[in-house]
Amino acid sequence: MCGIVGYKGKKNGCEVVLKGLKDLEYRGYDSWGIAALNGDIRIVKDVGKISEISLDNLGLEHSELAIGHTRWATHGGVNKINAHPHFAQGETFALVQNGIVENFQELRGELKAKGHQFTTETDTEVIVKLIEEEQKSNNDLKAATISAFNKLKGRNAIVLIDKETQRIIAIKDGSPLMLGIGENEYILASDISPLLSHTKQVIFLDDKEAVVVNDTYQIFDIVSGEEKEKKVQTIDWDVEQAKKGEYPHFMLKEILEQKHTIKQALVQDPELIQNIAKEINNAFGVYAVGCGTAGKVCLAGTYAFSQIAGKHVNFAFGSEFPNFHHFITSKSLLMAVSQSGETADTLEAIETVKDKHGKVISLVNVMGSSVMRQSEYSLLLNNGPEIAVASTKATTSQLALMILLAYASAGRYDEGMKHLNEVSDKVGEMLGENYLSSLKELAEQIKGSSDIYIIGRGINYAMALEAAIKIQEVSYIHAEGFAGGELKHGPIALISQGMPCIALVANDETKADMLSNAMEIKSRGGYIIGVSPENNEIFDYWIKVPDVGIASPIVNIVPIQLLAYYLSVARGIDPDKPRNLAKSVTVK
């Protein structure tokens, strides 16, 4: 969602912020803006891609204090007026926001009644006017900002620059914000990416914390007003990991990195894995929760726990989980899965469990993320930054760790590690030039399709759903995933001559039924693309995958990731930045 960058130091803040916003492009946005202080505050903002903007295009003078923003519209249309930053009356400060003010209509009405006039449709302008109103009774901008922020409902982070004191004031509650500490410079960002070129020393702000940055920094609790000491943490990501290098797109780079990332995800403290397994076994009610792709990983996890450990794990999407709060107790355990660790609906699910004093374990890729900090136990994916909006390498690492936890819960940790390391090696063997060429050829063949079906059974039902997401989000082809056995209950009516239908056929107890389902589609004119360890006469096109037993979702989803990528390229779409989507969904 929206991206924030702020800078205070000796460098040209405009240049630092501009580069930082380009580093955040992958989050998804529709407009951008930068505010810089040089005597007065000047703002430049526009609709469109900031990647096409150079420092000279901005026309801003050298400034040691600047903030910037990439906007993903929620309140108000996509236009220059609604783009951030927003000025205060008299241009005394400028502000950017990430999040949603859930009570903005109520606050806007109250402020209008007090004589405030609005020029935008955004909820962000409500924050600006609310701070101005608070300044009438408290001239100190920091105090007025904190007082105004405490009246907001919803998940929000704000950053403002103050003309008079030449400082940055920032507050967060629910939306991500972190402070990078460099040599005589400070960088605020909603993501680690903008920090990597400057420092690896980071303070992750917690909810209801404010930071004031001048020649140094101070962190405050916005409820008690007390100053706080915070631990400085070291990021282990490398700046080169966030670059495309020789690849045309991040998505392809990240798919091919799975030669190594699955094995990297398995590099965990065995004692930590065993402790998490004990918590799972001792819990009364275990829930696996995620959103989007992470949700499909959780669904696959329920099958893995059933088959490997004989344990029942409940599944819900993060947005739906609060509806089941009636069943949550202090003995409940939530397994939260999120690449970014900032997914708003997953965080709300965590709050639901925390309210009942239950426990949380998490699988995340971003160190210091909100999900990680709210978990009793957390496993990092060790994947480095995942830049493309469509999740690829994080998905297979999440699947591997979920399966490993199932093995550990069954008292078979060593067996699980051996098996999953072998799977990782086989994924590496898959990703050769001939394999890529065959999937590129298939993409060219079916790129004109208006619809694609994907079917799976057992643990691969979840991958049928995930395959549909991948194809939808980057190629814009309508794709749907189904349990193979559900076709006869309605969807088979939509099969038409030549419609591509992908069948995920694992060499397990579901194989015979899956082949029957594929034949039912073929008999009605469907074009069958088989993803399977063995070819079959039913398949019109065969994508070979290794036979890896319960880990079949890992090897089955990789070729679909590649197919989705090549479909996107063949249709002239940028796979890294699909329309209307954001990498980190930080609003509900």
URFENSUL-V116736 format. One record per backbone hydrogen bond with DSSP energy under -0.5 kcal/mol. NH is the residue of the N-H (numbers start at 1). CO is the residue of the C=O. Records with the same first field share a line. If there is no record, write none. Layout:
NH=CO + CO
This chain:
3=70
5=68
6=188
7=66
8=186
9=64
13=11 + 63
15=12
16=12
17=13
18=14
19=15
20=16
21=17
22=18
23=19
24=20
25=22
27=24
28=25
30=71
31=71
32=46
33=69
34=44
35=67
36=42
37=65
38=36 + 40
40=38
42=36 + 40
44=34
46=32
48=30
52=49
53=50
58=54
59=55
60=55
66=7
67=35
68=5
69=33
70=3
71=31
73=71
76=74
79=77
83=79
85=95
86=95
88=93
91=88
92=89
94=161
95=86
96=159
98=157
100=155
102=100 + 153
103=153
104=101
107=103
108=104
109=105
110=106
111=107
112=108
113=109
114=110
115=112
116=111
127=123 + 124
128=124
129=125
130=126
131=127
132=128
133=129
134=130
135=131
136=132 + 133
137=134
138=134
144=140
145=141
146=142
147=143
148=144
149=145
150=146
151=148
152=149
156=154 + 173
157=98
158=171
159=96
160=169
161=94
162=167
163=92 + 161
166=162
167=162
168=213
169=160
170=211
171=158
172=209
173=156
175=156
178=189
179=203
180=178 + 187
181=201
182=180 + 185
184=182
186=8
187=180
188=6
189=178
190=4
195=192
196=192 + 193
198=195
199=195
202=200 + 233
203=179
204=202
205=177 + 203
208=172
209=172 + 206
210=220
211=170
212=218
213=168 + 211
214=212 + 216
218=212
219=228
220=210
221=226
222=208 + 220
225=221
228=219
233=202 + 231
235=200 + 233
241=238
242=238 + 239
243=240
247=244
253=249
254=250
255=251
256=252
257=253
258=255
259=256
260=257
261=257
262=258
264=260
265=261
266=262
267=264
268=266
270=268
272=269
273=269
274=270
275=271
276=272
277=273
278=274
279=275
280=276
281=277
282=278
283=279
284=331
285=283
287=333
288=314
289=287 + 335
290=316
294=291
296=292
297=293
298=294
299=295
300=296
301=297
302=298
303=299
304=300
305=301
306=302
307=303
308=304
309=304 + 305
310=305 + 306
311=305
313=311
314=286
316=288
318=290
320=317
321=317
322=318
323=320
324=321
325=322
327=324
328=325
332=329
333=285
334=359
335=287
336=334 + 361
337=289
338=363
344=585
347=343
348=344
349=345
350=346
351=347
352=348
353=349
354=350
355=351
356=352 + 353
357=354
358=353
359=332
361=334
362=377
363=336
364=362 + 379
365=338 + 339
366=339
367=365
369=366
371=341
373=369
374=370
375=372
376=360
377=360
379=362
380=378
381=364
387=385
389=576
396=392
397=393
398=394
399=395
400=396
401=397
402=398
403=399
404=400
405=401
406=402
407=403
408=404
409=405
410=406
411=408
412=407
416=412
417=413
418=414
419=415
420=416
421=417
422=418
423=419
424=420
425=421
426=422
427=423
428=424
429=425
430=426
431=427
432=430
436=432
437=433
438=434
439=435
440=436
441=437
442=438
443=439
444=440
445=441
446=442
447=443
449=446
452=478
453=500
454=480
455=502
456=482
460=457
461=458
462=458
463=459
464=460
465=461
466=462
467=463
468=464
469=465
470=466
471=467
472=468
473=469
474=470
475=471
476=471 + 472
477=471
478=450
480=452
482=454
484=456
486=483
487=484
489=486
490=487
491=486
492=487
493=490
494=491
495=492
498=525
499=496
500=451
501=527
502=453
503=501 + 529
504=455 + 502
505=503 + 531
506=504
508=506
511=508
514=510
515=511
516=512
517=513
518=514
519=515
520=516
521=517
522=518
523=519
524=521
525=522
526=521
527=499
528=526
529=501 + 527
530=528 + 541
531=503
532=530 + 543
533=505
539=536
540=528
541=528
543=530
544=542
545=532
548=546
551=548
552=549
553=550
554=551
555=551
556=552
557=553
558=554
559=555
560=556
561=557
562=558
563=559
564=560
565=561
566=562
567=563
568=564
569=565
570=566
571=567
572=569
573=568
575=573
577=574
581=578
583=27
585=583
586=584
